[in-house]
Amino acid sequence: MEIKLVDPRALVENPDRARRSKSNPQADALLLATIKAVGIVQPPVVAPQADGGNGFVIQAGHRRVKQAIAAGLDEIAVIVGEAAEDGGAMRSLVETLAHEGLNPVDQWRAIERLVAIGWTEEAIAVALALSVRQIRKLRLLANVLPAMLDHMAKGDMPNESQLRTIAAASLEEQKEVWKAHKPSKGDPQVPWWSVANGLSKTRMYARDASFDDELAQAYGISWVEDLFAPADEDSRYTTDVEAYLGAQQEWMTRNLPKKGVITEANTWGQPELPKKAERVYGKPKKSDHSAMYLDRDGKVQTVHFRMPEPKAA
């Protein structure tokens, strides 16, 4: 590597840089004031043009170069190095994050760029000091409608819960909801709660299932991991409510004890017991009966009840 003095206007922008959306105006103003006062503290990193040109391509430091031009500097110091095997993708991302955080959409785009050129999620996580789970969470944005992504990149982001709901819906479903809620000149903010509400589906969680993997496969249930949930809990779920309840029902049939019945829950979520049955809240007797039912979350519940003694003849 070597340091050269160059005209910042002669430097070539890297079209594959990490930051795509506009940087924060306040941060740019502060950077400009700093450059005017003391110059560029950390020289931008450049590499010789690979297409035969005799100029230099910016690898890291696009904002510094832009603000140096705005400050009217005729020359700036740059660090000249060889282009990395990944085109400087990781270096660009790391330096950009160090100077001013990227919004989630730009982070995702940068991560997808790294994956496309051979970086693994684990390697990206180590390089950025993030968890693999966080990398995968950002990659959920690949499931978001491009028109929504473009708007999110402007800084109007849904919260994590809303983003989770949006990413779980199909692109066709998102497209239909977006038509009704996309921003206008008069109302540039998106009501993300309304978008998420229009795409929300009932989730049935694996942690509440009594059936095993064999029954899940028999009913065609595919679990999806909720990457926004706490890492220490089983967050797998399915939106195929009918299949989930069918598998739960079959599990109850297979595991029904003697003197047991399968019943339904009433409007208040309580089991419908046989007429004249008395629910047992303490330790049941051997002569008592049991009833299995599904609560409002689709979880198998068991209660015990006692039938009145038959009257003597």
FIGU-470726 format. One line per 3 residues: number of its first residue (from 0); their letters; for each residue z, y negated, x negated of N, C-alpha, C. Coordinates in Angstrom, 3 decimals. Each point is the difference from the previous one (the first is absolute). Layout:
FIGU-470726
NUM	a	Z Y X Z Y X Z Y X ~ ...
//
This chain:
FIGU-470726
0	mei	0.000 1.193 -0.834 0.000 -1.193 0.834 0.000 -1.254 -0.876 ~ -0.588 -1.059 0.503 -0.012 -1.275 -0.713 0.086 -1.149 0.992 ~ 0.444 -1.144 -0.469 0.095 -1.186 0.847 -1.165 -0.929 -0.310
3	klv	-0.683 -0.462 1.046 -1.114 -0.917 -0.144 0.222 -1.225 0.867 ~ -0.592 -1.123 -0.390 -0.021 -1.186 0.832 -1.354 -0.043 0.702 ~ 0.024 -0.058 1.311 -1.248 0.011 0.765 0.066 -1.041 1.110
6	dpr	-1.179 -0.366 0.498 -0.082 -0.875 1.164 0.300 0.850 1.234 ~ 1.040 -0.332 0.770 0.351 0.843 1.162 -1.137 0.097 1.020 ~ -0.904 -0.999 0.021 -1.116 0.026 0.949 -1.041 1.035 -0.375
9	alv	0.026 0.450 -1.260 -0.981 0.986 -0.461 0.444 1.441 0.258 ~ 1.266 0.160 0.393 0.494 1.355 0.239 -0.559 0.552 1.304 ~ -0.290 1.297 -0.005 -0.599 0.660 1.161 1.101 0.669 0.821
12	enp	0.022 -0.262 1.300 1.006 0.628 0.869 -0.273 1.492 0.143 ~ 1.063 0.760 0.049 -0.116 1.443 0.216 -0.078 0.242 1.502 ~ -1.130 0.517 0.522 -0.120 0.206 1.449 0.915 1.098 0.520
15	dra	0.570 0.791 -0.920 0.838 1.134 0.410 1.466 -0.279 -0.265 ~ 0.398 -1.272 0.066 1.390 -0.355 -0.301 0.930 0.442 1.134 ~ 1.297 0.003 -0.292 0.987 0.496 0.969 0.157 -0.938 1.187
18	rrs	0.120 -1.337 -0.278 0.263 -0.925 1.096 -1.291 -0.373 0.701 ~ -0.085 0.269 1.299 -1.166 -0.355 0.800 0.298 -1.177 0.925 ~ 1.205 -0.031 0.560 0.358 -1.067 0.928 0.436 -1.241 -0.781
21	ksn	0.096 -1.126 0.692 0.383 -1.247 -0.634 1.444 0.065 -0.478 ~ 0.243 -0.554 -1.181 1.366 -0.034 -0.515 0.787 -1.095 0.710 ~ 1.298 0.017 -0.203 0.887 -0.963 0.655 -0.271 -1.413 -0.523
24	pqa	-0.298 -0.983 0.874 -0.301 -1.369 -0.448 1.123 -0.623 -0.809 ~ 1.264 0.266 0.399 1.137 -0.557 -0.731 0.062 0.574 -1.423 ~ -0.279 1.314 -0.118 0.016 0.628 -1.321 -1.131 -0.557 -0.865
27	dal	-1.168 -0.242 0.600 -1.116 -0.578 -0.749 0.331 -1.415 -0.473 ~ 0.634 -0.782 0.877 0.358 -1.373 -0.351 1.000 -0.020 -1.162 ~ 0.959 0.921 0.026 0.990 0.098 -1.074 -0.666 0.400 -1.308
30	lla	-0.944 0.962 0.070 -0.710 0.445 -1.194 -0.827 -1.144 -0.588 ~ -0.674 -0.773 0.869 -0.804 -1.134 -0.462 0.872 -1.032 -0.698 ~ 1.157 -0.292 0.586 0.909 -0.988 -0.596 0.493 0.471 -1.369
33	tik	0.281 1.298 -0.116 0.467 0.569 -1.266 -1.083 -0.109 -1.070 ~ -1.249 0.322 0.373 -1.114 -0.059 -0.952 -0.236 -1.426 -0.462 ~ 0.093 -0.944 0.919 -0.173 -1.407 -0.378 1.097 -0.462 -0.947
36	avg	1.200 0.525 0.189 1.146 -0.442 -0.804 0.048 0.669 -1.372 ~ -0.170 1.323 -0.045 0.187 0.734 -1.270 -1.171 0.908 -0.351 ~ -1.028 0.024 0.827 -1.117 0.893 -0.265 0.243 1.392 0.553
39	ivq	-0.871 0.926 -0.365 0.138 1.384 0.464 0.961 0.733 -0.923 ~ 1.109 0.446 0.548 1.024 0.672 -0.804 -0.454 1.391 -0.412 ~ -0.561 0.755 0.928 -0.464 1.359 -0.282 -1.520 0.026 0.129
42	ppv	-0.735 0.185 -1.093 -1.457 -0.033 0.065 -0.568 1.100 0.900 ~ -1.056 -0.315 0.748 -0.674 1.030 0.793 -0.590 1.068 -0.922 ~ -0.195 1.193 0.533 -0.595 1.103 -0.748 -1.459 0.139 0.426
45	vap	-0.910 0.047 -0.971 -1.420 0.130 0.294 -0.583 1.146 -0.812 ~ -1.201 0.414 0.377 -0.717 1.051 -0.727 -1.463 -0.392 -0.072 ~ -0.706 0.420 -1.062 -1.421 -0.325 -0.108 -0.775 0.568 1.181
48	qad	-1.019 -0.711 0.432 -0.832 0.490 1.085 -0.631 1.327 -0.386 ~ 0.013 0.946 0.940 -0.509 1.345 -0.285 -1.488 0.128 0.280 ~ -0.595 -0.991 0.642 -1.409 0.108 0.396 -0.946 -0.659 -0.996
51	ggn	0.476 -0.219 -1.218 -0.873 -0.573 -1.014 0.150 -1.502 -0.165 ~ 0.762 -0.647 0.857 0.201 -1.433 -0.116 0.905 -0.329 -1.161 ~ -0.018 -1.251 -0.420 0.844 -0.399 -1.131 1.234 -0.774 0.439
54	gfv	0.310 0.070 1.300 1.176 -0.681 0.520 1.196 0.936 0.111 ~ 1.030 -0.487 0.690 1.218 0.788 0.165 0.354 0.096 1.489 ~ 0.475 1.192 0.398 0.406 0.255 1.384 1.523 -0.040 0.074
57	iqa	0.526 -0.697 0.992 1.449 -0.105 0.151 0.566 1.342 0.457 ~ 0.933 0.531 -0.758 0.672 1.245 0.375 1.319 -0.284 0.721 ~ 0.678 -1.043 -0.426 1.259 -0.398 0.631 0.198 -1.484 -0.237
60	ghr	0.337 -0.737 1.074 0.256 -1.420 -0.147 -0.986 -0.892 0.730 ~ -0.559 0.489 1.114 -0.950 -0.812 0.763 0.622 -1.317 0.486 ~ 1.252 0.055 0.467 0.661 -1.214 0.495 0.217 -0.988 -1.139
63	rvk	0.371 0.479 -1.190 0.220 -0.887 -1.146 -1.297 -0.704 -0.409 ~ -1.103 0.761 0.016 -1.295 -0.593 -0.349 -0.399 -1.046 1.034 ~ 0.176 0.329 1.274 -0.375 -0.926 1.077 0.795 -1.302 -0.089
66	qai	1.302 0.117 -0.230 0.833 -1.191 -0.063 -0.221 -0.781 -1.302 ~ -0.429 0.693 -1.064 -0.336 -0.700 -1.249 -1.232 -0.874 0.214 ~ -0.959 0.508 0.753 -1.194 -0.791 0.340 0.402 -1.186 0.864
69	aag	0.902 0.256 0.987 0.473 -1.079 0.871 0.746 -1.070 -0.796 ~ 0.646 0.416 -1.086 0.741 -0.947 -0.833 -0.915 -0.762 -0.950 ~ -1.286 0.375 -0.035 -0.971 -0.702 -0.843 0.032 0.405 -1.457
72	lde	0.545 1.174 -0.333 0.048 0.447 -1.402 -1.393 0.416 -0.466 ~ -0.380 -0.448 -1.200 -1.311 0.358 -0.559 0.041 1.357 -0.687 ~ 1.182 0.361 -0.535 0.144 1.288 -0.689 1.353 0.608 0.344
75	iav	0.034 1.300 0.051 1.263 0.722 0.156 -0.012 1.194 -0.942 ~ 1.172 0.477 -0.356 0.113 1.198 -0.822 -0.068 1.231 0.889 ~ -0.754 0.992 -0.434 -0.087 1.271 0.729 0.204 1.142 -0.981
78	ivg	0.506 1.102 0.523 0.148 1.216 -0.806 -1.219 0.867 0.267 ~ -0.762 0.296 -1.025 -1.211 0.813 0.128 0.334 1.435 -0.390 ~ -0.251 0.907 0.909 0.236 1.418 -0.261 -1.133 0.832 0.561
81	eaa	-0.007 1.259 -0.355 -1.003 0.899 0.541 0.351 0.339 1.443 ~ -1.012 0.135 0.821 0.225 0.381 1.398 0.621 1.391 0.058 ~ 1.000 0.168 0.869 0.649 1.307 0.158 -0.936 0.977 0.692
84	edg	0.325 1.293 -0.129 -0.844 1.027 0.618 -0.111 -0.173 1.509 ~ 1.049 -0.541 0.628 -0.039 -0.203 1.447 -0.500 -1.390 0.365 ~ -0.652 -0.675 -0.980 -0.522 -1.325 0.274 1.082 -1.063 0.068
87	gam	1.190 0.337 -0.475 1.107 -0.947 0.046 0.705 -0.037 1.337 ~ -0.246 1.005 0.834 0.542 0.007 1.368 1.522 -0.015 0.019 ~ 0.632 0.883 -0.773 1.455 0.062 0.006 0.600 -1.243 -0.645
90	rsl	-0.571 -0.463 -1.124 0.531 -1.199 -0.663 -0.087 -1.207 0.935 ~ -1.120 -0.122 0.695 -0.173 -1.108 0.939 1.043 0.041 1.100 ~ 0.249 1.202 0.529 0.975 0.135 1.083 1.402 -0.325 -0.477
93	vet	0.398 0.541 -1.164 1.353 -0.221 -0.516 0.238 -1.481 -0.291 ~ -0.964 -0.666 -0.661 0.184 -1.421 -0.332 0.009 -0.863 1.254 ~ -0.829 0.347 0.956 -0.035 -0.769 1.246 1.333 0.089 0.722
96	lah	0.571 1.204 0.070 1.294 0.183 0.656 1.102 -0.744 -0.742 ~ -0.115 -0.083 -1.317 1.030 -0.667 -0.793 -0.007 -1.510 0.225 ~ -1.182 -0.580 0.215 -0.093 -1.451 0.163 0.234 -0.454 1.428
99	egl	-0.567 0.701 0.945 0.229 -0.336 1.407 -0.299 1.247 0.821 ~ 0.970 0.444 0.807 -0.152 1.235 0.758 -1.237 0.000 0.892 ~ -0.655 1.144 0.052 -1.150 0.160 0.890 0.483 0.320 1.401
102	npv	-0.775 -0.395 1.000 0.340 0.445 1.344 -0.341 1.483 0.122 ~ 0.558 0.720 0.972 -0.211 1.448 0.099 -1.462 0.428 0.056 ~ -0.854 -0.813 0.619 -1.417 0.381 0.101 -0.643 -0.001 -1.379
105	dqw	0.251 -1.040 -0.808 -0.562 -0.032 -1.350 0.605 1.098 -0.873 ~ 1.290 0.280 0.177 0.615 1.102 -0.745 -0.705 1.313 0.328 ~ -0.235 0.224 1.306 -0.672 1.227 0.414 -1.401 0.080 -0.598
108	rai	-0.743 -1.102 0.063 -1.368 0.005 -0.532 0.001 0.301 -1.495 ~ 0.984 -0.559 -0.717 0.089 0.250 -1.435 0.353 1.459 -0.279 ~ 0.894 0.561 0.803 0.383 1.406 -0.174 -1.184 0.917 0.304
111	erl	-0.746 -0.290 1.076 -1.174 0.812 0.329 -1.036 -0.071 -1.110 ~ -0.123 -1.169 -0.614 -0.926 -0.171 -1.116 0.399 0.904 -1.167 ~ 1.322 0.077 -0.276 0.492 0.855 -1.077 -0.205 1.481 0.320
114	vai	0.273 0.378 1.251 -0.196 1.397 0.416 -1.464 0.397 -0.153 ~ -0.900 -0.916 0.362 -1.436 0.284 -0.049 -0.499 0.257 -1.418 ~ 0.692 -0.587 -1.004 -0.449 0.199 -1.380 0.859 1.024 -0.736
117	gwt	0.801 0.767 0.762 0.672 1.150 -0.592 1.499 -0.065 -0.158 ~ 0.642 -1.112 0.367 1.456 -0.071 -0.095 0.623 0.825 1.131 ~ 1.076 0.721 -0.315 0.727 0.729 1.027 1.071 -0.902 0.602
120	eea	0.472 0.362 1.188 1.060 -0.779 0.638 1.250 -0.020 -0.868 ~ 0.302 1.134 -0.642 1.194 0.095 -0.846 -0.116 -0.939 -1.201 ~ -1.200 -0.055 -0.625 -0.195 -0.850 -1.169 0.080 -1.480 0.380
123	iav	-0.567 -0.344 1.157 0.061 -1.389 0.472 1.448 -0.404 0.264 ~ 0.758 0.918 0.609 1.399 -0.278 0.302 0.799 -0.271 -1.271 ~ -0.233 0.804 -1.047 0.712 -0.187 -1.267 -0.389 -1.342 -0.620
126	ala	-1.296 -0.311 -0.002 -0.480 -1.229 -0.639 0.524 -1.254 0.698 ~ 0.154 0.067 1.310 0.436 -1.168 0.768 1.492 0.010 0.311 ~ 0.702 1.036 -0.486 1.440 0.143 0.258 0.286 0.046 1.500
129	lsv	-0.845 0.714 0.724 0.187 0.209 1.432 0.169 1.486 0.265 ~ 0.481 0.336 1.185 0.102 1.418 0.366 -1.358 0.487 0.498 ~ -0.235 1.299 -0.131 -1.237 0.586 0.520 -0.077 -0.233 1.502
132	rqi	1.155 0.055 0.645 0.049 -0.236 1.440 -0.512 -1.398 0.348 ~ 0.372 -1.014 -0.817 -0.450 -1.365 0.243 -1.510 -0.116 -0.196 ~ -0.522 0.699 -0.995 -1.457 0.008 -0.235 -0.706 0.607 1.210
135	rkl	0.529 1.113 0.494 -0.618 0.646 1.159 0.125 -0.861 1.249 ~ 1.104 -0.737 0.095 0.196 -0.890 1.147 -1.077 -1.090 0.002 ~ -0.267 -0.578 -1.173 -1.048 -1.020 -0.098 -1.371 0.584 0.319
138	rll	-0.184 1.269 -0.377 -1.312 0.614 0.240 -0.243 0.298 1.486 ~ 1.049 -0.156 0.807 -0.190 0.123 1.449 -0.938 -1.085 0.525 ~ -0.121 -1.101 -0.747 -0.880 -1.076 0.433 -1.459 0.444 0.054
141	anv	-0.308 1.135 -0.654 -1.358 0.546 0.086 -0.334 0.398 1.428 ~ 1.035 0.204 0.820 -0.210 0.415 1.392 -0.059 -1.183 0.961 ~ 0.029 -1.220 -0.538 0.005 -1.191 0.857 -1.418 -0.548 0.132
144	lpa	-0.337 -0.463 1.184 -1.304 -0.585 0.289 -0.312 -1.121 -1.001 ~ -1.190 0.010 -0.623 -0.337 -1.023 -0.995 0.204 -1.432 0.489 ~ -0.334 -0.270 1.257 0.187 -1.356 0.535 1.473 -0.386 -0.002
147	mld	0.887 0.945 0.293 1.437 -0.275 -0.049 0.440 -0.241 -1.441 ~ -0.536 0.797 -0.944 0.358 -0.155 -1.404 -0.370 -1.389 -0.511 ~ -1.199 -0.451 0.366 -0.439 -1.325 -0.452 0.953 -1.087 0.494
150	hma	0.490 0.165 1.231 0.937 -0.991 0.525 1.357 0.132 -0.681 ~ 0.472 1.229 -0.230 1.281 0.201 -0.674 -0.020 -0.620 -1.395 ~ -1.154 0.068 -0.677 -0.116 -0.531 -1.360 0.215 -1.506 -0.046
153	kgd	-0.089 -0.672 1.131 0.233 -1.444 0.066 1.489 -0.332 0.059 ~ 0.828 1.038 0.088 1.442 -0.222 0.005 0.688 0.284 1.316 ~ -0.763 0.295 1.042 0.586 0.307 1.315 0.143 1.511 0.108
156	mpn	1.169 0.500 -0.410 0.225 1.442 -0.063 0.913 0.481 1.126 ~ -0.264 1.205 0.545 0.957 0.604 0.938 1.204 0.508 -0.785 ~ 1.111 0.278 0.702 1.127 0.596 -0.713 -0.284 1.480 -0.234
159	esq	0.888 0.683 -0.729 -0.262 1.385 -0.386 -0.151 0.925 1.200 ~ 0.851 -0.188 0.988 -0.064 0.848 1.186 -1.331 -0.178 0.722 ~ -0.439 -1.238 0.127 -1.275 -0.272 0.664 -1.170 0.551 -0.808
162	lrt	0.056 -0.156 -1.319 -1.067 0.512 -0.858 -0.083 1.516 0.089 ~ 1.148 0.647 0.057 0.044 1.455 0.140 -0.718 0.440 1.271 ~ 0.259 -0.686 1.106 -0.633 0.336 1.274 -1.502 -0.232 -0.061
165	iaa	-0.409 -1.110 -0.597 -1.426 -0.319 -0.103 -0.724 1.035 -0.848 ~ 0.578 0.339 -1.164 -0.648 0.940 -0.916 -0.108 1.404 0.587 ~ 0.888 0.341 0.923 -0.014 1.342 0.600 -1.071 0.140 1.075
168	asl	-0.544 -1.119 0.492 -1.014 0.043 1.058 -1.396 0.162 -0.608 ~ -0.928 0.498 0.794 -1.375 0.164 -0.474 -0.672 -1.363 -0.101 ~ -1.067 -0.075 -0.796 -0.715 -1.262 -0.161 -0.611 -0.470 1.317
171	eeq	-0.432 0.938 0.826 -0.562 -0.368 1.300 1.066 -0.634 0.886 ~ 1.195 0.577 -0.012 1.099 -0.564 0.785 0.377 -1.386 -0.514 ~ 0.041 -0.135 -1.332 0.318 -1.299 -0.584 -1.050 -1.043 0.368
174	kev	-1.262 0.418 -0.013 -1.096 -0.923 0.304 0.128 -0.558 1.406 ~ 0.337 0.866 0.947 0.138 -0.441 1.388 1.161 -0.971 0.179 ~ 1.140 0.312 -0.640 1.175 -0.873 0.114 -0.244 -1.326 -0.712
177	wka	-0.696 0.045 -1.137 -0.271 -1.211 -0.771 -0.870 -0.985 0.791 ~ -0.909 0.520 0.802 -0.850 -0.870 0.826 0.850 -0.901 0.891 ~ 1.086 0.557 0.502 0.850 -0.750 0.931 0.986 -0.926 -0.710
180	hkp	0.296 0.272 -1.275 1.066 -0.752 -0.672 -0.426 -0.714 -1.282 ~ -1.284 0.057 -0.359 -0.399 -0.649 -1.250 0.198 -1.512 0.099 ~ 0.275 -0.650 -1.137 0.332 -1.430 0.029 -1.202 -0.881 0.352
183	skg	0.303 -1.188 0.455 -1.025 -0.988 0.310 0.353 -1.294 -0.731 ~ -0.883 -0.970 0.033 0.274 -1.280 -0.655 1.213 -0.681 0.624 ~ 0.124 0.135 1.313 1.130 -0.611 0.681 1.307 0.729 -0.212
186	dpq	-0.072 1.299 -0.299 1.208 0.817 -0.190 -0.238 0.955 -1.161 ~ 0.167 -0.481 -1.251 -0.327 0.816 -1.174 0.979 1.122 -0.315 ~ 1.174 -0.012 0.621 1.000 1.039 -0.259 -0.232 1.193 0.927
189	vpw	0.093 1.188 -0.552 -0.188 1.218 0.790 1.336 0.476 0.557 ~ 0.091 0.316 1.295 1.238 0.566 0.555 0.089 1.486 -0.368 ~ 0.455 0.272 -1.215 -0.018 1.381 -0.498 0.821 0.944 0.872
192	wsv	1.068 -0.503 0.610 0.810 0.858 0.875 -0.847 0.505 1.163 ~ -0.901 -0.866 0.486 -0.856 0.385 1.113 -1.075 0.983 -0.451 ~ -0.533 -0.214 -1.209 -0.988 0.933 -0.558 0.624 1.379 -0.161
195	ang	1.212 0.024 -0.601 0.684 1.283 -0.214 0.351 0.668 1.323 ~ 0.416 -0.801 0.967 0.351 0.552 1.307 -1.211 0.667 0.665 ~ -1.169 -0.611 -0.184 -1.207 0.574 0.583 -0.452 1.273 -0.683
198	lsk	0.506 0.258 -1.214 -0.403 1.189 -0.757 1.114 1.034 -0.123 ~ 1.176 -0.317 0.527 1.142 0.901 -0.171 -0.168 1.290 0.791 ~ 0.464 1.074 -0.596 -0.026 1.322 0.626 1.372 0.638 -0.170
201	trm	0.343 0.857 0.939 1.277 0.700 -0.094 -0.020 0.938 -1.197 ~ 1.050 -0.046 -0.782 0.104 0.876 -1.175 1.060 1.066 0.239 ~ -0.327 1.224 -0.342 0.944 1.110 0.062 0.255 0.445 -1.442
204	yar	1.265 -0.005 -0.408 0.339 0.215 -1.406 0.324 1.457 -0.326 ~ -0.432 0.396 -1.194 0.234 1.371 -0.469 1.489 0.290 -0.122 ~ 0.789 -1.005 -0.323 1.442 0.226 -0.171 0.685 0.371 1.314
207	das	-0.649 -0.306 1.127 0.571 0.350 1.303 -0.567 1.300 0.554 ~ -0.930 0.608 -0.733 -0.648 1.222 0.493 0.852 1.233 -0.295 ~ 0.100 0.872 0.973 0.694 1.273 -0.206 -0.973 1.085 -0.463
210	fdd	-1.288 -0.153 0.316 -0.990 1.013 -0.360 -0.345 -0.070 -1.487 ~ -0.547 1.093 -0.527 -0.329 0.084 -1.423 -1.482 -0.322 -0.236 ~ -0.419 0.135 -1.265 -1.379 -0.321 -0.372 -1.008 0.914 0.684
213	ela	0.399 1.249 0.241 -0.905 0.956 0.649 -0.355 -0.468 1.410 ~ 1.014 -0.413 0.753 -0.263 -0.497 1.355 -0.755 -1.330 -0.046 ~ 0.302 -0.815 -0.990 -0.703 -1.277 -0.136 -1.494 0.233 -0.199
216	qay	-0.322 0.961 -0.843 -1.413 0.323 -0.237 -0.645 0.584 1.241 ~ 0.747 0.827 0.714 -0.539 0.620 1.218 -0.348 -1.054 1.045 ~ 0.750 -1.090 0.032 -0.253 -1.067 0.974 -0.861 -1.130 -0.573
219	gis	-0.491 0.217 -1.238 -0.890 -0.986 -0.607 0.668 -1.304 -0.371 ~ 1.283 0.067 -0.351 0.740 -1.217 -0.346 -0.158 -0.298 -1.488 ~ -0.448 -1.199 -0.318 -0.110 -0.456 -1.381 0.990 -1.147 -0.200
222	wve	0.886 0.176 -0.952 1.002 -1.030 -0.248 -0.569 -1.131 -0.851 ~ 0.369 -1.221 0.330 -0.383 -1.185 -0.767 1.278 -0.629 -0.525 ~ 0.009 -0.362 -1.288 1.205 -0.609 -0.575 0.022 -1.497 0.251
225	dlf	1.121 -0.477 0.451 0.196 -1.435 0.202 0.453 -0.600 -1.329 ~ -0.920 -0.629 -0.724 0.308 -0.509 -1.324 0.857 -1.262 0.019 ~ 0.243 -0.552 1.169 0.839 -1.186 0.098 1.462 0.366 0.276
228	apa	0.259 1.264 0.289 1.361 0.433 0.308 0.801 0.161 -1.295 ~ 1.340 0.028 0.066 0.818 0.219 -1.196 -0.401 1.284 -0.712 ~ -0.002 -0.048 -1.326 -0.502 1.125 -0.796 0.865 1.247 0.103
231	ded	1.265 -0.156 0.404 0.915 1.143 0.006 0.066 0.735 1.343 ~ -0.946 -0.293 0.922 0.013 0.707 1.274 -1.361 0.620 0.286 ~ 0.020 1.050 0.798 -1.245 0.660 0.394 -0.678 -0.887 1.043
234	sry	-1.065 -0.676 -0.407 -0.651 -0.963 0.892 -1.318 0.516 0.574 ~ -0.261 1.304 -0.143 -1.252 0.560 0.538 -0.003 -0.073 1.527 ~ -1.178 -0.286 0.555 -0.094 -0.122 1.455 -1.383 0.426 0.484
237	ttd	-0.122 0.162 1.308 -1.293 0.237 0.639 -0.060 -0.855 1.260 ~ -1.197 -0.420 0.357 -0.177 -0.733 1.258 -0.555 0.907 1.092 ~ -0.169 1.283 -0.344 -0.457 0.974 1.003 1.228 0.484 0.774
240	vea	0.414 -0.810 0.949 1.236 0.268 0.744 -0.086 1.307 0.775 ~ -1.136 0.256 0.628 -0.156 1.207 0.817 0.174 1.262 -0.828 ~ -0.616 0.031 -1.205 0.127 1.171 -0.870 1.435 0.160 -0.485
243	ylg	0.634 -1.102 -0.351 1.378 0.033 -0.499 0.936 0.569 1.063 ~ -0.102 -0.513 1.229 0.883 0.474 1.068 -0.298 1.447 0.355 ~ -1.279 0.388 -0.102 -0.361 1.395 0.259 0.641 0.937 -1.008
246	aqq	0.004 -0.392 -1.276 0.612 0.821 -1.051 1.516 0.059 0.182 ~ 0.609 -1.107 0.388 1.439 -0.008 0.269 0.338 0.917 1.175 ~ -0.827 -0.047 1.031 0.221 0.833 1.183 -0.093 1.477 -0.351
249	ewm	-0.984 0.345 -0.828 -0.139 1.404 -0.390 1.167 0.444 -0.865 ~ 0.471 -0.889 -0.879 1.155 0.358 -0.831 1.206 0.283 0.881 ~ 0.223 -0.799 1.042 1.133 0.225 0.898 -0.140 1.341 0.708
252	trn	-1.226 0.338 0.422 -0.230 1.275 0.682 0.328 1.167 -0.921 ~ -0.392 -0.104 -1.251 0.237 1.081 -0.969 1.484 0.116 -0.372 ~ 0.722 -1.094 0.047 1.386 -0.012 -0.472 1.024 -0.148 1.125
255	lpk	-0.440 0.257 1.215 0.903 -0.138 1.139 1.062 1.102 -0.033 ~ 1.282 -0.360 -0.011 1.055 1.015 -0.044 0.168 0.687 1.360 ~ 0.788 1.086 -0.014 0.327 0.657 1.265 0.769 -0.990 0.874
258	kgv	-0.220 0.079 1.260 0.591 -0.912 0.967 -0.461 -1.442 -0.246 ~ -1.167 -0.142 -0.619 -0.525 -1.325 -0.286 -1.168 -0.347 0.909 ~ -0.156 -1.258 0.273 -1.120 -0.491 0.803 -0.618 -1.205 -0.696
261	ite	-1.293 -0.212 0.263 -0.678 -1.207 -0.484 -0.111 -0.954 1.180 ~ 0.435 -1.229 -0.218 -0.011 -0.965 1.091 -0.636 -1.304 -0.465 ~ -0.032 -0.979 0.870 -0.579 -1.299 -0.326 1.072 -1.075 0.056
264	ant	-0.301 -1.116 -0.638 0.935 -1.124 0.031 -0.323 -0.890 1.201 ~ 1.045 -0.600 0.571 -0.219 -0.888 1.137 -0.337 -1.416 -0.475 ~ -0.024 -0.939 0.901 -0.350 -1.386 -0.313 0.923 -0.604 -1.042
267	wgq	1.245 0.416 -0.033 0.991 -0.535 -0.941 0.073 0.804 -1.293 ~ -0.909 0.971 -0.153 -0.022 0.799 -1.214 0.988 1.143 -0.023 ~ 0.610 0.299 1.149 0.964 1.093 0.092 -0.681 1.260 0.549
270	pel	0.463 1.183 -0.422 -0.644 1.240 0.466 0.239 0.251 1.489 ~ -1.007 0.517 0.673 0.119 0.406 1.399 0.572 1.414 0.037 ~ 1.254 0.122 0.370 0.661 1.305 0.042 -0.144 0.618 1.383
273	pkk	0.176 1.339 0.098 -0.081 0.646 1.316 1.038 -0.582 0.971 ~ -0.291 0.113 1.262 0.935 -0.506 1.008 1.363 0.658 -0.153 ~ 1.049 -0.787 0.193 1.393 0.429 -0.086 0.446 0.322 -1.426
276	aer	-0.900 -0.205 -0.978 0.387 0.274 -1.390 0.926 -1.102 -0.501 ~ 0.970 0.395 -0.803 0.950 -0.949 -0.587 -0.205 -0.045 -1.506 ~ -0.349 -1.167 -0.518 -0.287 -0.122 -1.431 1.270 0.213 -0.818
279	vyg	-0.098 0.748 -1.091 1.127 0.295 -0.888 -0.108 -0.890 -1.234 ~ 1.024 -0.809 -0.247 -0.026 -0.910 -1.137 0.790 0.524 -1.192 ~ 0.903 0.896 0.212 0.760 0.583 -1.101 -0.657 1.265 -0.518
282	kpk	0.809 0.879 -0.569 -0.498 1.264 -0.508 -0.350 0.916 1.160 ~ -1.236 0.503 0.053 -0.396 0.841 1.137 0.638 1.391 -0.069 ~ 0.125 0.617 1.175 0.474 1.382 0.078 -1.205 0.935 -0.061
285	ksd	0.271 1.281 -0.231 -1.083 0.972 -0.057 -0.734 0.103 1.332 ~ 0.704 -0.289 1.060 -0.602 0.120 1.334 -0.824 -1.234 0.385 ~ 0.072 -1.048 -0.807 -0.731 -1.227 0.320 -1.493 0.152 -0.291
288	hsa	-0.773 -0.887 0.594 -1.454 -0.019 -0.172 -0.392 -1.181 -0.893 ~ -1.216 0.022 -0.486 -0.499 -1.113 -0.812 -1.345 -0.465 0.542 ~ -0.282 -1.231 -0.225 -1.273 -0.578 0.436 -0.620 -0.779 -1.163
291	myl	-1.286 0.231 -0.235 -0.738 -0.743 -1.023 -0.926 -0.996 0.698 ~ -0.140 -1.182 -0.620 -0.911 -1.001 0.549 -0.450 -0.937 -1.116 ~ -1.043 -0.777 0.266 -0.504 -0.970 -0.964 0.479 -1.391 0.396
294	drd	0.604 -0.704 -0.962 0.447 -1.365 0.307 -1.173 -0.973 -0.093 ~ 0.287 -1.265 0.099 -1.066 -1.005 0.042 -0.789 -0.083 -1.299 ~ 0.578 0.452 -1.103 -0.697 -0.005 -1.286 -0.717 1.317 -0.273
297	gkv	0.035 0.916 0.998 -0.655 1.288 -0.187 0.814 0.980 -0.818 ~ 1.291 -0.279 -0.169 0.877 0.870 -0.782 0.684 1.008 0.915 ~ 0.110 1.249 -0.483 0.632 1.057 0.790 1.511 -0.218 0.053
300	qtv	0.538 -0.014 1.195 1.436 -0.128 0.195 0.500 1.213 0.787 ~ 1.241 0.389 -0.280 0.602 1.138 0.701 1.342 -0.424 0.607 ~ 0.195 0.327 1.254 1.284 -0.258 0.667 0.469 1.299 0.648
303	hfr	1.263 0.074 0.290 0.571 1.191 0.651 0.508 -0.374 1.396 ~ -0.101 0.946 0.890 0.490 -0.255 1.359 0.640 1.271 0.557 ~ 0.770 -0.211 1.046 0.758 1.097 0.603 -0.341 0.039 1.498
306	mpe	-0.256 1.189 0.476 -0.277 0.181 1.416 1.290 0.392 0.730 ~ 0.162 -0.411 1.241 1.242 0.359 0.728 0.121 1.511 0.176 ~ 1.241 0.458 0.001 0.258 1.422 0.208 -0.426 0.405 1.416
309	pka	-0.637 1.153 0.139 -0.389 0.439 1.338 1.241 0.243 0.859 ~ -0.088 -0.391 1.263 1.128 0.179 0.904 0.226 1.487 0.267 ~ 1.295 0.347 0.088 0.332 1.418 0.291 -0.388 0.334 1.416
312	a	-0.436 1.216 0.197 -0.403 0.408 1.357 1.211 0.088 0.890
//
